[in-house]
């Protein structure tokens, strides 16, 4: 989190209970989300949330690896 406070929710593709982490600008962390793990970030702070995220490869629309999953409401 570059700014604000956010809740990161992770769930393996095979199912199972989700893992949750609260991330905050005051305690910067690097979180690696492996392939096959569904993930969502929800703003749980008072103000705007800014997140820096990057991928190790470009998205290929001919070989999509994105599967919609609802992790936060």
N, C-alpha and C positions, 0 to 999 in steps of 0.2 A: 504494500500500500504506500503510495507516494503521499497521499493525503487522505485523512479520515480513518474510519474504522470499518472493517468489513468481516463478514463471516464467509469462510471458504468451506464448501461442502464437497466431499469426494465420495464416490461409490464405485467399486470395481464393476466391470461389465458383466461379470457372472452373478451379480446380485450381492446380497449381504447387507448388513447395516451400514449406513453412511457414517463417515468420520467428519467431524466438524472442528474447525480451528477459527479462533478470532484473531485477526491480524490488525495491527495498529501502526500508524505512521511513526509513533514514538519508539517502536521496537522493530526496525526493518528486518525482514527475513527473506530468504530465497526459498521458494517452494517449488519442487519439481513434480509435475503431474505426468506420470507415465502414460504411454499409449494404452487405450482400453479402459481408462478410468474416467467416468463421467464427473464433471465438475461444474460448480456454479459459485458465483460470488454475489453476496447480498450486502447492501449498505446497511449497517446497524448503528451508524453514528448520527450525530446531530446535523452535520453539514454535508457538503459534497464529498464523494468518494472518487479518488483517482488511483488507478491500478496500472502498473507497468507489466505487460505480458508479452512474451515472445515465443516463437516456435522454432524448432531446429530445422524445419523444412517448410517450403511454400505449400499452400493449399492447392490441391489438384482437383478441379471440378469433375474430371473424368474418372477419378479414383477417390471418391469422397470417403473420409473416415469419421464423418460427423453423424451421430445418431441422437435425435432429440430425446431428452429424458428430463422429467420435472423433478428437480431436487429441492427447490425453494418455492414457496407460494408468494 
